[in-house]
Amino acid sequence: MSERDATTAFARALVDEWGRAGVTDACIAPGSRSAPLALALAHDTRFRVHVFLDERSTAFFALGAAKASGRPAVVLCTSGTATANLHPAVLEAHHARVPLLVCTADRPPELRDTGAGQTIDQTRLYGGAVRWFAEPGAPEDRAGAAGHWRAMAARAVAEAVGPPSGPVQLNLAFREPLVPTGAALVEAPGRPDGRPWTETRAAVRTADTATIGRLERLVRDHPRGLIVAGWGSDVPADVVAPMAAAAGWPVLADPISGLRDGPCAVSTYEALLRVPSVADALRPDLVLRLGAAPTSKLLAAWLGPDVPQVLIDPDGAWLDPRHAVCDRVAADVEPLLVALHRALGDHSSTDSDWVDRWRAVERRARSTIDDLLDGWSEPFEGRVARDVVEAVPAGGALVVGSSMPVRDVESFARPRSGVRFFANRGVNGIDGFVSTVLGIAAVHDTPTTALLGDLCYLHDANGLLGAANRGVDATFVVVDNDGGGIFSFLPQAELSEHFELLFGTPHGIDLARLTEVHGIPVERIEKGSDVASSVRAAADDGGVRVLVVTTERESNVARHRDVWAAVAAALE
């Protein structure tokens, strides 16, 4: 009697368990050693299979899909250096708490450390960046294998979902033959009712009544308070706004938190805090922090250790780079704020004009900024950021690149509802951004727009491979200032002798022609007033499209300074 096929049975059991758990997207980089799992994923119609030449693109696409869906996405690659190329996305997933099932195919134990090709030490390759690591060994036909395989697959999903969410690594050794042999499969049936082998239900992390009472007293005792929200807040704006109104507190929200909305939202704090008299007069006596620290270094510095700060995070993460937080609450944010709002009731602040003073300076700064931006005909990066946010279709997604775009969105975007914001702010890198955007677009129901710089675009140019044929709607707005614009704002800009070589890094590449090579429609934008209409038209047309907006680095720095000076003049 022929030997039963354990390899195919193992791969199909894993895939079936993931399908039962609701996983829908699998991102695969071609390779031989990973063939058993790749074939099993392609065989299962519950999965959308996305194939990429570059492993880094594979992983970042999966990262984007998982960000948008909230479900783990599968990443699969062959053995050797392919596995190392997944590392940047694994790190981002770890720090940003994004669920990934990272499957690294490997040689069986007898081929390791023997000089066999494409063989490195993949054991715990990603160190502490994964929630869980498993290495089940090469599949074999042995008693109890079915339960072992399926329990491992179910646990991988549970560990990825968390809390906290994040990546897991399954290092999967396969012996040849790597394709189905035609022999009978090792029997590995799942639960007969279609349920996962092991179901895991995360408990709601609700703050107790003592904690709610303590926070209520803090709010009542500190009428000059603020809500400050960064990325990862994971709470709807319509939950934060009523609580802010009840407390009589303004909301200073980085747009990527999704909370820059509602009557208490302040959008111009980056400009306001540059005016000493305003910064001094509006200094709070308590801050409720949601999510990570804001992008703005100015705001973070203003909220120093002398300002009492309460950080609310469901996973109890230590999101305190300036060591200023005096109180940490590990609880789900939404039910906590709902309970706090209920406890406050129609609380009337003893300093009833506190939020009105913030609104007054917000109105004056907002009109000053908008009037100035609207008067400049050449593209200014701050206006590009503001207008892109405005132009995203209702219900659409906006993905903001690191470096200057995320800072310009924070500094210039008006309050806006009806947009899902995304950004790779776990480790703040520009790598893999194009692929992340396409992954988000693949699972998002409405058009996706991305704002990024030229170096960010070039850094993940491999993400453009096959992008035109992926059936997604994604518009990339690329700000092209021929180099690293953010460095012009940093002390390195004073080092004139080596600045361009080491930091400015002009690339001299025609981004439109590069885009056309990939069969992607591209438009050059030369007037600031054309950005919004072009973004709307691209979204209406659908597919993958690129808008290139050319700016000039020195002029951009000068324009930023003009805005801050104008706001200061208007307020002082």
Secondary structure, DSSP 8 states (H G I E B T S, - for coil): ----BHHHHHHHHHHHHHHHTT--EEEE---STTHHHHHHHHH-TTSEEEE-SSHHHHHHHHHHHHHHHSS-EEEEE-STHHHHTTHHHHHHHHHHT--EEEEEEE--GGGTTTT-TT----TTTTGGGSSEEE---S----TTHHHHHHHHHHHHHHHHHSSS--EEEEEEE--S--S--SS-B------TTS--SS----------HHHHHHHHHHHHH-SSEEEEE-TT--S-HHHHHHHHHHHT--EEE-GGGT---STTEE--HHHHTTSHHHHHHT--SEEEEESS--S-HHHHHHS-TTS-EEEE-TT-----TTS---EEE-S-HHHHHHHHHHHHTT---SSTTHHHHHHHHHHHHHHHHHHHHHH--S--HHHHHHHHHHHS-TT-EEEE-TTHHHHHHHHH-----S-EEE---SS---TTHHHHHHHHHHH-SS-EEEEEEHHHHHHTGGGGTTGGGS---EEEEEEE-SS-GGGGGSGGGG-TTTHIIIII------HHHHHHHTT--EEEE-SGGGHHHHHHHHHHH-SEEEEEEE--HHHHHHHHHHHHHHHHHHH-
